[in-house]
Amino acid sequence: MDTQLASLIERLAQPCVMPMRTAESHQLATLKTEVITCGPYRSRVLIKEQQDPHAKSALLLHGWGGHPMMLYEAQTLLHARGYRVYTPFLLGHDPHFPAGCDLPGQSPLLLAMQATYGPFDSVVAHSAGGIITAMAHWLGFTLDRVALLCAPASLSSLLQHSLAQLRVPAQYLPQLRAYYQSRYPLPAALQTAQPYALRGARALILHGTQDQRVDPTDARQIQAQWPDSQLHMIEGTGHLGILSHPHTQQALARFLCAQNADHAKRNHHVGAY
């Protein structure tokens, strides 16, 4: 293997995690946490419980180099609307368990969480969390609804954005794709521009018009893959600003929290948006 390619693969498996702010650390300290084991990896899951045994479950995924507290407002919103909320550190992102794990290696985390806490009614995924959700779905992860916040349109798109941020020549993109394909059992659809054909799931796509990390055109590419999806382009905000933007919270509330009686489940089921 080319020395520079090997170095690049190693860099991509070792995310530079954004530090938590003091307020985020204090918020984390108030949450219930459990450790989930996933093969050789371990990571913490932040949990907001509900007393109702029939409450719906939601999974929140942060982006590459992020952390769970970046989704604190979404956690609070969904918990207040009756969800059990589970927000893990992606593998390799937890400072308690920092062993490196690359992007395709995240899929087993979602499958392990589904086996432990699921099935999940809804997923809210930021940035790389979106493509991780799609990859896990092809391997057996199920969901009814997904909200994608500034998500890349495909694995190739995410890798291309990553190379640009690392200032690495785009010539390495085909080699990276071939490496991931050879090492992991990724279906062919994940190597194309059509990874979001999630069977039967409803989707909300939110993207900031000033996103400098994932091009806003990716949002329209995802919508083209999902004809029944809802697309909101949020003016005046970017890749991280979308997480706390009022329009994001309003759209999530309408999409995930509109309650319609579902007597078969003896509970309230999230309605169509």
C-alpha angles and dihedrals in degrees: 000000000000110000094229091048091051090050091049092051090051092049092051090053092053107063120201097232119212111241119246119250118238093256091051091052090052091049091049090053090060095054129090111246133192130184117237121200119217113178107295092347134085130190140168124254119206111218133198106189131203127211091220106094089207096053117134119249126230128193119207120197125193124209132261109294091013133105137222096260089067085074095049095118091052089047090053093045096051094042090052089052093055105269129135101230126209120187117177132191105245111246111280092020100085111096088212091058107023101166108142120254125174128224102271088046089067095073094080088058091062092045091050091049091049090053092048104036108006174131092090121213094200142017127201110194130182123205111315088012086076097059090041088057091050092048092049091048091060087055096051108285110140133201141157101215137017132190113201118201115196091331124172116249094232144353089263090052092051092048090048091052090047092052090050092051091049090045091235119150114264089233088087093063097088091047092050091049091050091049094053091045093052096047102040132044094243115162116241091249090068090059091055133064091266108073097128100073090123106176112245096343123133118224141206115193119199123180134169115235090220097051108144096182105048114029113243089230087072089070092060090047090055091049089052088056090049108045094184095047125116117236125199120180106199113212123223099015137097144203098304099022090066090069093068100026113126091228089057092054092046093050092047091050092052095044101040105023107045100117126217121174114258105187093180088066093035087232144079114281123206109258131219117280 
